[in-house]
């Protein structure tokens, strides 16, 4: 019997993906008797006029059955006399593209369906690009609903020609186009008598005989991303994880990255038992002949050295409702490593129809983007085409914890390889001792007119009178100097906050108490500032109601915004995301400036000992 084949079914909405797999299982006698009976009974209640609705075998959610579409990924395992299979039946609707990408990440082969009466659609092209992005190199295109196209050969040949031209844009090992009728069963498990002009195999026969070829030039290298260090007692220390490539035997030498330390294998365990050799796919424990610095996130390798760096180019599928902009920070998960990472530059997005590279400043949901990423420290990776396990990554939103993107590393960037952070002998701690204060950044946020600048100025006067060393960074002043090249788009606002946070951090390192007065309306931007500044960040929310802010309106900005003279004005035509749990908050409409400053002074003593 051939090796296990994992494949995904994808395509546009209502192209018959679930029906195809359901019919395959039914015709191959791969269902239990109770499943067949349940299918017959449920089909009578559906929308198929009492005939069998094979999609019910895959669409398990109530919402899927009610709407007649696939929403989540459905996995099914089945075995024929020639091969075992796992199929991931994925959604076709654009809204659920992230679910489709999850299915593609696990598959060896992509089975992509098209409607013979509609031809190649945008979603067909998008799914093909995503499958290619996820490393799939074997494609089967199913031209479904041939019964609705009167089984015309010319309709099939026209679609086949378009697909053959389209697939040339992608690296692939095999490509097959099969005409079928998923509802009737033509060319699914047996050749169709209604399409004698088609001389190729039925779908199941083709999948049973398909030879897989990863084309991985570095497959012989042993790669083990370390998930856990096992120390049940003082005599045993083992490094655990799943072997992602190659094999390893007792006595062979391995290198731990990123440290580069070497050691020999003293003992191997697989499934809890001693083994002489471990191979790809096994969960294992590796014991070395000496103590070595290795923990979760490190990678154990025998063979060619990987890349060790903190900046690289990636191609990603953006899956977040919030657009991708330069400067925002995420959690990057690569192998077993989780590390903060920042989008440095968006190079371009890819047109799903033509493959054209389009320069953009931000990227929307379900778009494919090529960009550069910078991590906060050096990590171990390889190009995706060399090793998928340490060449694929996901980005996680630091606030919502949602997966925002999945992508692959294309190539390293060497911008920072020759740069080393210079540690000074005069440290931040020494500067703080010299100045007699704890350096913090007091980050004032609130609507325009809430009293941020007035209150920050009053507080700085009190701190100066106490002999404290401070610096006030005001929004308008920064805009007229450091950020004069920026506008007020979402991405420019994010970059403005990033710059201010970097400056504030440097001033904190100098021992200064920094006060910043910025609307900073977006929670993700304030989270970015906190991640840059660290524990010295103190968020102060000036929660003055918008009615009071508008009544004050010293600069006349609200009036202009109401008249449409100022686009994207926070609180009127652009949202303000109030802090959920600020360190300090105050409503200046309830107190005078002096009272507010005194209240703040008492509160910040908890943070900087003033």
VEXDREN-2710 file (C-alpha; in Angstrom, 1 decimal):
% VEXDREN-2710
k/r/px/py/pz
1/UNK/0.0/0.0/0.0
2/UNK/1.2/3.5/-0.8
3/UNK/2.0/6.1/1.8
4/UNK/-0.8/8.2/3.4
5/UNK/-2.0/11.0/1.1
6/UNK/-3.3/14.2/2.7
7/UNK/-5.3/16.4/0.3
8/UNK/-7.5/19.5/0.5
9/UNK/-10.7/20.2/-1.5
10/UNK/-11.2/23.9/-2.2
11/UNK/-12.7/26.3/-4.7
12/UNK/-15.4/28.9/-5.0
13/UNK/-18.8/28.8/-3.2
14/UNK/-21.2/26.0/-4.3
15/UNK/-18.7/24.4/-6.6
16/UNK/-19.5/21.0/-5.0
17/UNK/-16.6/20.2/-2.8
18/UNK/-18.6/18.5/0.0
19/UNK/-20.8/16.7/-2.5
20/UNK/-17.7/15.4/-4.4
21/UNK/-16.1/13.9/-1.3
22/UNK/-19.4/12.6/0.0
23/UNK/-20.1/10.9/-3.3
24/UNK/-16.6/9.4/-3.3
25/UNK/-17.1/7.9/0.2
26/UNK/-20.6/6.6/-0.7
27/UNK/-19.6/5.0/-4.1
28/UNK/-16.5/3.4/-2.5
29/UNK/-18.6/1.7/0.2
30/UNK/-16.6/3.5/2.9
31/UNK/-19.6/4.3/5.1
32/UNK/-21.2/2.4/7.9
33/UNK/-24.7/1.2/7.5
34/UNK/-26.1/3.7/10.0
35/UNK/-24.3/6.6/8.1
36/UNK/-26.0/5.5/4.9
37/UNK/-29.4/5.3/6.6
38/UNK/-28.9/8.8/8.2
39/UNK/-27.9/10.2/4.8
40/UNK/-31.0/8.9/3.2
41/UNK/-33.3/10.2/5.9
42/UNK/-31.7/13.7/6.1
43/UNK/-31.7/14.1/2.3
44/UNK/-35.5/13.8/2.3
45/UNK/-35.7/16.8/4.6
46/UNK/-33.2/18.9/2.5
47/UNK/-33.4/20.8/-0.8
48/UNK/-32.5/17.9/-3.2
49/UNK/-36.1/16.7/-3.9
50/UNK/-35.5/13.6/-1.9
51/UNK/-32.4/12.5/-3.8
52/UNK/-29.2/11.8/-1.9
53/UNK/-27.4/15.0/-0.7
54/UNK/-23.9/13.7/-0.4
55/UNK/-22.6/17.0/1.1
56/UNK/-24.4/16.2/4.4
57/UNK/-21.6/13.6/5.0
58/UNK/-19.1/16.5/5.3
59/UNK/-21.2/19.6/6.4
60/UNK/-21.6/18.8/10.1
61/UNK/-22.5/22.3/11.5
62/UNK/-26.1/23.3/11.7
63/UNK/-25.3/26.6/10.0
64/UNK/-23.6/24.8/7.1
65/UNK/-26.7/22.6/6.5
66/UNK/-29.1/25.6/6.8
67/UNK/-27.1/27.8/4.4
68/UNK/-25.9/25.1/2.1
69/UNK/-22.3/26.2/2.4
70/UNK/-19.1/24.9/4.1
71/UNK/-18.0/27.2/7.0
72/UNK/-15.4/25.2/8.9
73/UNK/-12.8/22.7/7.8
74/UNK/-14.1/19.1/7.9
75/UNK/-11.5/16.3/8.1
76/UNK/-12.3/12.8/7.0
77/UNK/-10.0/9.7/7.1
78/UNK/-10.7/6.8/4.7
79/UNK/-8.8/3.8/3.3
80/UNK/-9.2/2.0/0.0
81/UNK/-7.4/-1.2/-1.0
82/UNK/-4.5/0.8/-2.5
83/UNK/-4.0/3.8/-0.2
84/UNK/-5.1/5.7/3.0
85/UNK/-6.3/9.2/2.8
86/UNK/-7.1/12.2/5.0
87/UNK/-9.2/14.9/3.2
88/UNK/-9.7/18.5/4.4
89/UNK/-13.0/19.8/3.0
90/UNK/-12.6/23.6/3.2
91/UNK/-15.0/26.6/2.8
92/UNK/-15.3/28.4/-0.5
93/UNK/-16.7/31.7/0.7
94/UNK/-14.1/34.5/0.8
95/UNK/-15.1/35.3/4.4
96/UNK/-13.7/31.9/5.5
97/UNK/-10.4/32.1/3.6
98/UNK/-8.5/31.7/6.8
99/UNK/-10.1/28.3/7.4
100/UNK/-9.2/27.3/3.9
101/UNK/-5.5/28.3/4.5
102/UNK/-5.5/26.1/7.7
103/UNK/-6.5/23.1/5.6
104/UNK/-3.9/23.9/2.9
105/UNK/-1.2/24.0/5.5
106/UNK/-1.6/20.3/6.3
107/UNK/-2.1/18.9/2.8
108/UNK/0.2/17.3/0.2
109/UNK/-2.2/17.7/-2.7
110/UNK/-4.8/20.4/-3.7
111/UNK/-8.0/19.3/-5.3
112/UNK/-9.5/22.5/-6.6
113/UNK/-13.0/22.5/-7.9
114/UNK/-14.5/24.7/-10.6
115/UNK/-18.1/25.1/-12.0
116/UNK/-18.1/24.1/-15.7
117/UNK/-20.8/26.7/-16.3
118/UNK/-18.7/29.5/-14.7
119/UNK/-15.1/28.7/-15.5
120/UNK/-12.1/30.0/-13.6
121/UNK/-13.2/32.5/-11.0
122/UNK/-11.2/34.9/-8.7
123/UNK/-11.6/32.5/-5.8
124/UNK/-10.2/29.7/-7.9
125/UNK/-7.1/31.7/-8.5
126/UNK/-6.9/32.9/-4.9
127/UNK/-7.1/29.3/-3.6
128/UNK/-4.5/28.1/-6.0
129/UNK/-2.1/30.9/-4.9
130/UNK/-2.7/30.1/-1.2
131/UNK/-2.1/26.4/-1.8
132/UNK/1.2/27.2/-3.6
133/UNK/2.1/29.6/-0.8
134/UNK/1.6/26.7/1.7
135/UNK/4.0/24.5/-0.2
136/UNK/1.6/22.3/-2.2
137/UNK/3.2/21.2/-5.4
138/UNK/0.6/18.7/-6.8
139/UNK/-2.6/20.1/-8.2
140/UNK/-5.8/18.4/-9.3
141/UNK/-8.4/20.7/-10.9
142/UNK/-11.9/19.3/-11.0
143/UNK/-14.2/20.8/-13.6
144/UNK/-17.5/20.0/-11.8
145/UNK/-21.2/20.2/-12.9
146/UNK/-20.4/18.8/-16.4
147/UNK/-24.0/17.6/-16.5
148/UNK/-25.2/21.3/-16.4
149/UNK/-22.8/22.0/-19.3
150/UNK/-24.4/19.2/-21.3
151/UNK/-21.1/17.2/-21.1
152/UNK/-19.6/19.3/-23.8
153/UNK/-16.0/18.6/-24.5
154/UNK/-15.2/22.1/-25.8
155/UNK/-16.4/23.7/-22.5
156/UNK/-14.0/21.5/-20.6
157/UNK/-11.1/22.0/-23.0
158/UNK/-11.4/25.8/-22.8
159/UNK/-11.2/25.7/-19.0
160/UNK/-8.3/23.2/-19.1
161/UNK/-6.3/25.5/-21.4
162/UNK/-6.9/28.5/-19.1
163/UNK/-5.8/26.4/-16.1
164/UNK/-2.7/25.2/-17.9
165/UNK/-1.6/28.7/-18.6
166/UNK/-2.4/29.9/-15.1
167/UNK/-0.5/27.1/-13.3
168/UNK/2.7/28.0/-15.1
169/UNK/3.1/30.9/-12.6
170/UNK/3.5/28.5/-9.8
171/UNK/6.2/25.8/-8.9
172/UNK/4.5/22.4/-9.3
173/UNK/5.3/18.8/-9.8
174/UNK/2.1/17.5/-11.2
175/UNK/-1.1/19.0/-12.6
176/UNK/-4.2/17.1/-13.6
177/UNK/-7.6/18.3/-14.9
178/UNK/-10.6/16.0/-14.6
179/UNK/-14.2/16.6/-15.8
180/UNK/-16.8/15.3/-13.3
181/UNK/-20.4/15.6/-12.1
182/UNK/-20.2/15.4/-8.3
183/UNK/-24.0/15.0/-7.9
184/UNK/-24.4/12.2/-10.5
185/UNK/-21.0/10.6/-9.8
186/UNK/-19.3/10.9/-13.2
187/UNK/-15.5/10.3/-13.1
188/UNK/-15.3/10.3/-9.3
189/UNK/-14.7/6.6/-8.6
190/UNK/-15.3/5.1/-12.1
191/UNK/-15.0/6.5/-15.7
192/UNK/-18.1/8.3/-17.0
193/UNK/-19.9/6.8/-20.0
194/UNK/-21.3/10.2/-20.8
195/UNK/-17.8/11.7/-21.4
196/UNK/-16.1/9.1/-23.5
197/UNK/-14.0/11.9/-25.1
198/UNK/-12.1/12.0/-21.7
199/UNK/-9.4/9.3/-21.7
200/UNK/-7.9/10.1/-18.3
201/UNK/-8.4/8.4/-14.9
202/UNK/-11.3/8.9/-12.5
203/UNK/-10.4/11.1/-9.5
204/UNK/-10.1/8.3/-6.9
205/UNK/-7.9/6.2/-9.2
206/UNK/-5.6/9.2/-9.9
207/UNK/-5.2/10.0/-6.2
208/UNK/-4.5/6.3/-5.4
209/UNK/-1.6/6.2/-7.9
210/UNK/-0.2/9.7/-7.4
211/UNK/3.5/9.7/-6.5
212/UNK/4.5/12.4/-4.0
213/UNK/7.8/14.2/-4.4
214/UNK/8.5/17.0/-2.0
215/UNK/11.4/18.3/-4.0
216/UNK/13.2/19.3/-0.8
217/UNK/16.9/19.6/-1.4
218/UNK/17.8/19.7/2.3
219/UNK/15.6/16.8/3.4
220/UNK/18.6/14.8/4.6
221/UNK/19.4/17.4/7.2
222/UNK/18.2/16.4/10.7
223/UNK/15.9/19.2/12.1
224/UNK/14.4/19.1/15.6
225/UNK/12.7/22.3/16.9
226/UNK/12.9/21.9/20.7
227/UNK/9.5/22.0/22.4
228/UNK/10.5/21.1/25.9
229/UNK/13.4/20.2/28.2
230/UNK/12.6/17.1/30.3
231/UNK/14.2/16.9/33.7
232/UNK/12.3/14.3/35.8
233/UNK/15.2/14.0/38.2
234/UNK/18.8/15.2/38.6
235/UNK/20.2/12.3/36.5
236/UNK/18.2/12.8/33.3
237/UNK/18.0/15.8/30.9
238/UNK/16.4/15.3/27.5
239/UNK/15.3/17.6/24.7
240/UNK/11.9/16.9/23.3
241/UNK/10.1/17.7/20.1
242/UNK/9.0/16.3/16.8
243/UNK/11.5/15.4/14.1
244/UNK/10.7/17.7/11.1
245/UNK/13.4/16.4/8.7
246/UNK/16.1/13.8/8.3
247/UNK/17.2/11.1/10.8
248/UNK/19.6/10.8/13.7
249/UNK/21.5/8.0/15.4
250/UNK/23.3/7.5/18.7
251/UNK/26.8/8.9/18.6
252/UNK/26.2/11.5/15.8
253/UNK/27.0/15.1/16.4
254/UNK/24.4/17.8/16.5
255/UNK/24.5/21.6/16.7
256/UNK/22.2/23.7/18.8
257/UNK/21.1/27.0/17.3
258/UNK/21.2/29.9/17.7
259/UNK/24.1/29.4/20.2
260/UNK/26.1/27.2/17.8
261/UNK/27.1/24.8/20.6
262/UNK/27.9/21.2/19.5
263/UNK/27.4/17.9/21.3
264/UNK/27.1/14.2/20.5
265/UNK/23.9/12.1/21.0
266/UNK/24.1/9.8/24.1
267/UNK/20.6/8.4/24.1
268/UNK/17.5/8.5/22.0
269/UNK/13.9/7.8/23.0
270/UNK/10.8/7.4/20.8
271/UNK/7.4/6.8/22.2
272/UNK/9.0/6.4/25.6
273/UNK/11.3/3.5/24.6
274/UNK/15.0/3.6/23.8
275/UNK/15.8/3.7/20.0
276/UNK/19.0/3.5/18.0
277/UNK/17.6/5.8/15.3
278/UNK/14.9/8.4/15.1
279/UNK/13.3/9.7/11.8
280/UNK/11.0/12.4/10.4
281/UNK/7.6/12.6/12.0
282/UNK/8.4/10.9/15.3
283/UNK/7.9/12.7/18.7
284/UNK/11.3/12.0/20.4
285/UNK/13.6/12.8/23.4
286/UNK/17.3/13.4/22.6
287/UNK/19.9/13.2/25.4
288/UNK/23.3/14.7/24.8
289/UNK/26.7/13.7/26.1
290/UNK/27.3/17.1/27.9
291/UNK/25.5/20.0/29.5
292/UNK/24.5/22.5/26.8
293/UNK/22.5/25.7/26.6
294/UNK/19.2/24.6/25.0
295/UNK/15.6/25.5/25.7
296/UNK/12.2/25.8/24.0
297/UNK/12.6/27.7/20.7
298/UNK/16.1/26.4/20.0
299/UNK/16.6/24.1/17.0
300/UNK/18.8/21.0/17.0
301/UNK/20.3/20.3/13.6
302/UNK/22.7/17.8/12.0
303/UNK/23.9/18.9/8.6
304/UNK/23.8/22.3/6.8
305/UNK/23.7/25.4/9.0
306/UNK/20.4/27.3/9.1
307/UNK/20.0/31.1/8.9
308/UNK/20.3/32.9/12.2
309/UNK/19.1/36.5/12.1
310/UNK/16.3/38.9/13.0
311/UNK/15.2/40.3/9.6
312/UNK/13.8/38.5/6.6
313/UNK/11.4/38.8/3.6
314/UNK/8.1/36.9/3.8
315/UNK/5.1/36.3/1.6
316/UNK/2.0/36.2/3.7
317/UNK/-1.8/35.8/3.5
318/UNK/-3.3/38.5/5.6
319/UNK/-6.3/37.2/7.5
320/UNK/-7.2/40.0/10.0
321/UNK/-10.2/42.3/9.6
322/UNK/-7.8/45.2/10.6
323/UNK/-5.6/46.2/7.7
324/UNK/-1.8/45.5/7.9
325/UNK/0.3/48.6/8.2
326/UNK/4.0/49.2/8.6
327/UNK/5.3/49.6/12.1
328/UNK/2.8/47.5/13.9
329/UNK/4.2/44.8/16.2
330/UNK/2.9/41.2/16.5
331/UNK/3.9/38.0/18.1
332/UNK/5.7/35.8/15.5
333/UNK/5.5/32.0/15.9
334/UNK/8.1/30.1/13.9
335/UNK/8.7/26.5/14.8
336/UNK/8.5/26.4/18.6
337/UNK/9.7/30.0/19.0
338/UNK/7.3/32.9/19.9
339/UNK/8.9/36.3/19.7
340/UNK/7.8/39.9/19.2
341/UNK/8.2/41.0/15.6
342/UNK/7.5/44.2/13.6
343/UNK/6.4/44.8/10.1
344/UNK/9.3/47.0/8.8
345/UNK/8.2/47.6/5.2
346/UNK/5.3/46.4/2.9
347/UNK/6.9/45.9/-0.5
348/UNK/3.8/45.0/-2.5
349/UNK/0.6/42.9/-2.6
350/UNK/-0.1/40.3/-5.2
351/UNK/-3.0/40.6/-7.6
352/UNK/-4.7/37.2/-7.3
353/UNK/-5.8/37.2/-10.9
354/UNK/-2.7/38.3/-12.7
355/UNK/0.1/37.9/-10.2
356/UNK/1.0/41.5/-10.7
357/UNK/3.0/43.1/-7.9
358/UNK/1.2/46.2/-6.7
359/UNK/2.9/48.7/-4.4
360/UNK/0.7/49.6/-1.4
361/UNK/1.0/51.2/2.0
362/UNK/-1.5/48.8/3.7
363/UNK/-3.1/45.4/3.0
364/UNK/-6.6/44.2/3.6
365/UNK/-8.1/40.9/4.6
366/UNK/-7.5/37.9/2.3
367/UNK/-4.8/39.7/0.3
368/UNK/-1.3/38.2/-0.3
369/UNK/1.6/40.5/0.6
370/UNK/5.4/40.5/0.3
371/UNK/7.0/42.4/3.2
372/UNK/10.0/42.5/5.5
373/UNK/9.8/41.5/9.2
374/UNK/12.1/42.4/12.1
375/UNK/12.2/40.3/15.3
376/UNK/13.4/41.6/18.6
377/UNK/16.2/39.0/18.8
378/UNK/17.9/36.6/16.4
379/UNK/16.0/33.4/15.6
380/UNK/16.7/30.2/13.7
381/UNK/15.1/29.7/10.3
382/UNK/15.4/28.5/6.7
383/UNK/13.8/29.5/3.5
384/UNK/10.4/27.7/3.3
385/UNK/11.4/25.9/0.1
386/UNK/14.3/24.3/2.1
387/UNK/12.4/23.4/5.2
388/UNK/8.8/24.0/5.9
389/UNK/9.0/23.5/9.7
390/UNK/11.4/26.4/10.3
391/UNK/10.4/28.3/7.2
392/UNK/6.7/28.9/7.9
393/UNK/5.3/31.4/10.4
394/UNK/2.2/32.9/11.7
395/UNK/1.6/36.4/13.2
396/UNK/-0.6/36.8/16.3
397/UNK/-2.2/40.1/17.3
398/UNK/-0.8/41.0/20.7
399/UNK/-4.1/42.5/21.9
400/UNK/-6.8/40.1/20.5
401/UNK/-4.6/37.0/20.4
402/UNK/-6.1/36.3/16.9
403/UNK/-4.0/34.8/14.2
404/UNK/-3.5/37.8/11.8
405/UNK/-1.4/36.2/9.1
406/UNK/0.3/33.0/7.9
407/UNK/3.3/33.1/5.7
408/UNK/6.6/31.7/4.5
409/UNK/10.1/33.0/4.6
410/UNK/11.5/33.8/1.2
411/UNK/15.0/35.1/2.0
412/UNK/17.0/36.6/4.8
413/UNK/17.8/40.3/5.0
414/UNK/21.3/41.3/6.2
415/UNK/20.6/44.9/7.1
416/UNK/21.5/44.4/10.8
417/UNK/24.0/41.6/10.6
418/UNK/26.9/43.9/11.1
419/UNK/25.2/46.0/13.8
420/UNK/25.6/45.2/17.5
421/UNK/23.8/47.0/20.3
422/UNK/26.5/48.9/22.2
423/UNK/26.2/48.5/26.0
424/UNK/27.4/51.6/27.8
425/UNK/29.3/51.5/31.1
426/UNK/27.1/54.3/32.4
427/UNK/23.8/52.5/32.6
428/UNK/20.2/53.7/33.0
429/UNK/20.4/52.6/36.6
430/UNK/23.4/54.8/37.3
431/UNK/21.8/57.7/35.6
432/UNK/18.6/57.3/37.7
433/UNK/20.8/57.2/40.9
434/UNK/22.6/60.3/39.8
435/UNK/19.4/62.2/39.1
436/UNK/17.6/60.7/42.2
437/UNK/14.5/59.5/40.4
438/UNK/12.9/56.6/38.6
439/UNK/12.7/57.1/34.9
440/UNK/9.2/56.5/33.4
441/UNK/7.1/57.5/30.4
442/UNK/3.8/59.1/31.4
443/UNK/1.7/58.5/28.3
444/UNK/-1.3/60.9/28.2
445/UNK/-4.1/59.7/25.9
446/UNK/-7.6/61.2/25.2
447/UNK/-9.7/63.2/22.8
448/UNK/-8.6/66.5/21.4
449/UNK/-9.7/69.1/23.9
450/UNK/-9.7/66.7/26.8
451/UNK/-6.9/68.5/28.6
452/UNK/-3.9/66.3/27.9
453/UNK/-1.4/69.0/27.0
454/UNK/-2.6/71.4/29.7
455/UNK/-2.5/68.8/32.4
456/UNK/0.9/67.3/31.2
457/UNK/2.4/70.8/31.3
458/UNK/1.0/71.5/34.8
459/UNK/2.3/68.2/36.1
460/UNK/5.7/68.8/34.6
461/UNK/5.9/72.2/36.4
462/UNK/5.2/70.4/39.7
463/UNK/7.8/67.7/39.0
464/UNK/10.3/70.4/38.1
465/UNK/9.6/72.3/41.3
466/UNK/10.4/69.1/43.2
467/UNK/13.8/68.9/41.5
468/UNK/12.9/66.2/39.0
469/UNK/14.4/66.0/35.6
470/UNK/11.7/65.8/32.9
471/UNK/10.9/66.2/29.2
472/UNK/7.5/66.9/27.7
473/UNK/6.8/65.5/24.2
474/UNK/3.7/67.2/22.8
475/UNK/1.8/65.9/19.8
476/UNK/1.7/69.1/17.8
477/UNK/5.4/69.8/18.5
478/UNK/6.4/66.3/17.3
479/UNK/4.3/66.7/14.2
480/UNK/6.2/70.0/13.3
481/UNK/9.6/68.3/13.7
482/UNK/10.3/64.6/14.0
483/UNK/7.1/63.5/12.2
484/UNK/6.6/66.4/9.7
485/UNK/6.9/63.9/6.9
486/UNK/3.8/62.0/8.1
487/UNK/0.1/62.5/7.4
488/UNK/-2.9/61.3/9.3
489/UNK/-3.7/58.0/7.7
490/UNK/-3.9/55.0/10.0
491/UNK/-0.4/53.8/9.0
492/UNK/1.1/57.3/9.5
493/UNK/-0.5/57.6/12.9
494/UNK/1.1/54.2/13.8
495/UNK/4.5/55.3/12.6
496/UNK/4.2/58.6/14.5
497/UNK/3.5/56.7/17.8
498/UNK/6.4/54.3/17.1
499/UNK/8.8/57.2/16.6
500/UNK/7.6/58.9/19.8
501/UNK/7.9/55.6/21.8
502/UNK/11.5/55.1/20.5
503/UNK/12.4/58.7/21.5
504/UNK/10.8/58.3/24.9
505/UNK/12.7/55.0/25.6
506/UNK/16.0/56.7/24.8
507/UNK/15.1/59.5/27.2
508/UNK/14.1/57.0/29.9
509/UNK/17.6/55.4/29.3
510/UNK/19.0/58.8/30.0
511/UNK/17.2/58.8/33.4
512/UNK/14.5/61.3/32.5
513/UNK/10.8/61.3/33.4
514/UNK/9.1/61.7/30.0
515/UNK/5.5/63.1/29.6
516/UNK/3.9/62.5/26.2
517/UNK/0.6/64.2/25.1
518/UNK/-0.9/62.4/22.1
519/UNK/-4.4/61.4/21.2
520/UNK/-3.1/58.0/20.2
521/UNK/-6.7/56.8/19.4
522/UNK/-5.9/53.2/18.6
523/UNK/-5.4/50.5/21.3
524/UNK/-2.9/48.7/19.0
525/UNK/-0.7/51.8/18.7
526/UNK/-0.6/52.3/22.5
527/UNK/0.2/48.6/22.9
528/UNK/3.0/49.1/20.4
529/UNK/4.3/52.0/22.5
530/UNK/4.1/49.9/25.6
531/UNK/6.0/47.1/24.0
532/UNK/8.8/49.4/22.9
533/UNK/9.1/51.3/26.3
534/UNK/8.5/48.3/28.5
535/UNK/7.9/48.4/32.2
536/UNK/8.5/52.1/32.3
537/UNK/5.3/52.8/30.4
538/UNK/2.5/54.4/32.4
539/UNK/-0.8/54.9/30.5
540/UNK/-2.8/57.9/31.7
541/UNK/-6.3/58.2/30.2
542/UNK/-7.9/61.7/30.2
543/UNK/-11.5/60.5/30.1
544/UNK/-13.1/63.9/29.6
545/UNK/-16.5/63.4/27.7
546/UNK/-16.6/64.5/24.1
547/UNK/-19.4/67.0/24.8
548/UNK/-17.0/68.9/27.2
549/UNK/-14.1/68.6/24.7
550/UNK/-16.2/70.1/22.0
551/UNK/-17.5/72.9/24.3
552/UNK/-13.9/73.9/24.9
553/UNK/-12.7/73.5/21.3
554/UNK/-10.0/76.1/21.7
555/UNK/-8.6/75.4/18.2
556/UNK/-12.0/75.3/16.5
557/UNK/-11.2/71.8/15.3
558/UNK/-14.5/70.1/16.2
559/UNK/-16.4/72.8/14.3
560/UNK/-14.3/72.2/11.2
561/UNK/-14.7/68.5/11.6
562/UNK/-18.5/68.8/11.8
563/UNK/-18.4/70.9/8.6
564/UNK/-16.3/68.2/6.8
565/UNK/-13.2/70.4/6.6
566/UNK/-11.1/68.0/8.5
567/UNK/-11.2/64.3/7.4
568/UNK/-10.6/61.5/9.8
569/UNK/-11.0/63.6/12.9
570/UNK/-10.9/61.5/16.1
571/UNK/-14.2/61.4/17.9
572/UNK/-16.2/62.7/14.9
573/UNK/-15.2/60.9/11.7
574/UNK/-12.6/58.6/13.1
575/UNK/-13.0/56.3/16.2
576/UNK/-11.2/56.7/19.5
577/UNK/-10.6/53.3/21.3
578/UNK/-10.6/54.1/25.0
579/UNK/-8.1/52.2/27.1
580/UNK/-9.8/49.2/28.7
581/UNK/-7.5/49.2/31.9
582/UNK/-5.3/52.3/32.0
583/UNK/-2.8/52.7/34.8
584/UNK/-4.3/56.1/35.7
585/UNK/-7.5/57.8/34.5
586/UNK/-9.0/61.2/35.3
587/UNK/-12.0/63.3/34.0
588/UNK/-10.8/66.9/33.8
589/UNK/-14.4/68.2/33.5
590/UNK/-14.8/67.4/37.2
591/UNK/-11.7/69.1/38.5
592/UNK/-9.7/72.3/37.9
593/UNK/-6.3/72.1/36.3
594/UNK/-4.6/72.5/39.7
595/UNK/-6.8/69.8/41.3
596/UNK/-6.2/67.4/38.4
597/UNK/-2.4/67.9/38.5
598/UNK/-2.4/67.2/42.3
599/UNK/-4.5/64.1/41.9
600/UNK/-2.1/62.9/39.1
601/UNK/1.0/63.7/41.2
602/UNK/-0.3/61.4/44.0
603/UNK/-1.1/58.6/41.6
604/UNK/2.3/58.6/39.7
605/UNK/4.2/58.3/43.0
606/UNK/3.3/54.6/42.9
607/UNK/5.2/54.4/39.6
608/UNK/8.2/56.7/39.9
609/UNK/8.4/57.5/43.7
610/UNK/8.1/61.2/43.1
END
